[in-house]
Amino acid sequence: MDIRRLGPGDEAALEQVGPCFDHPVLSTAATRFLEAENHHIFVAYEGEAVAGFVTGVEMTHPDKGTEMFLYELGVEPPFRGKGVATALVRALADLARARDCYGMWVLTDDDNHAALGAYGSAGGTREGASVLMSWKFDGTDATSVIQQDPR
């Protein structure tokens, strides 16, 4: 297995990772991601085949410093159960340490046993129960409804 970190100018390589993503690659978003100094993607290859990927985003807060958010991890079905996910997470963790992040974190579903196993194998520790709150900005959120109110 070969793990490569993509960066500016690697749009063609990122396009090859596309089938691993939830949705098709958006060219402007891909370029913006690859050019952002605090956005990271590692891709695992078996020969010429894309086996999986992991993305991370560094986040800095004035009273905490910088931490790495493991944004997404994906491994193609033929390569699952072979240590690809663990190797990718470790690569991101190594980068986080090298960039002086004080830690790394990820959210996943309680019933996502494959993800929990990969994160645990890569040294992650489960920390209590969490609640995910989200905001959708696609025109159906409460703010847009209020703005459309003719009163």
N, C-alpha and C positions, 0 to 999 in steps of 0.2 A: 504494500500500500504506500502511496505517495501522497503526502498532504502538502498543498500549496496555498499560500496566502495570496489572494487577488488584490489588486490595487488599481490606481488610475491607469486607464488605457486597456484594461482587461475586459471590456464589454463583451467581446466575442467569447471569451472563456466563461463569463457569467451567463451568457445566453445558453451555453451547453448545459449549465446547471438547471436551467429553467424547468425541465420536467420534474425536478425534485420539489419545486416550490408549489405553493397552494394555487397560484394564479400565474398567468403568463408574465414574463419580464416586461416591464415598461421601460423603454429606452431612456427617457429623461430621468426617471427614478434610479435606474441602474447607474448612469453616469454620476448623478448626484451622490449616491451611496459610495461608489468607488473613489470619488474625489474627496469625500469627507474624512478628515484626519482621525475622527473619533468613531468611525464606522469600520467594522472589520468582517471579513468573510474568509474562511478556510474551506477548501474543497478537497475531498479525499478521492483519489483515483486508483482504480485497479486496472493496470494497463492504460488503455485510453478511455475506459469507461468511467463515468462519474459515479462514485459509490455513495457519496453523501456530502453534506455541507453543515457548517455552523456559522451563525452570524452573531456578532456582539456589538454593543454600543457602549462607549464610555460615557458615564454621566458624572458631572461634578456639581457638588453643592457647597456653598460657602463654609458651612460648619462641619462638613464631613470629609471633604476631599473627593477623590475620584474612585468610582467603582465600575465594574464591568457588568452590564446587563446581558445575559445570554438571551438573545432575542429569539432565535429559532434554530432548531436542529432537525435535520432530515436525513434518513438513510434509505436508499432504494431497496426494495424487497429482496433481491438476490444477495445483497450484502449484509443483511441484518443478522445479528447473532455472531458476528465475526470480529467484534472489537472496534468497528469503524466509529461508532458513536462515541465510545470512550476516548479513542485517540483524538477525535475532533474536539471534544470538550477539553481534554488536557492541553491541546494546542492553544485554544483560546485562553485557558487559565494561565499558561506559560506567558502568553503575550500580555495578559493583564498584570502579572507580576513584573514583567520587564518594563511596563509602562507605569509602574508605581501605583497601581490600583490597590486600594486597601482590602478589596474583596470582590467577589463575583456572585451574582444571584440569578435565579430563573424561577418562573412560575410554571407549574404544569398541573394537569388534572390528577386527582387522587387515584383514579383508576387507570392511568397511563403507566402501566407496569414496565414497559420497555424503556420509557424515558426515565422513570425513577431508578431503574437498574443501571442505566448508562450514567446518570448523574452521580449515583452512589459509587459506582466503580471508578469514576474519575475523581473521587475525593469529596464530593458534595455531601453536606449534612442536612437532613430534614429538620426544619425549624417550625414546629407548631402548625396551627391551622391559619390559613390566610383567606381573605375574601377579595375577590377581584371586582372592582368597579370599573365601568368603561363608559366612554362618551362616544357616540357615533356622530360624525359631522357630514352626513350624506343628505341633508335636507329633511330628515325625519326626526331629529332630536328636538327636545323641548325648546331650546333657544330659537331655532328656526320657526317653530310653531308660534312662539310669542311674537317674533318679528313680523310674522305674516298676519297677525291679528289686526283687523281693520280699525279697532277702537282706538 
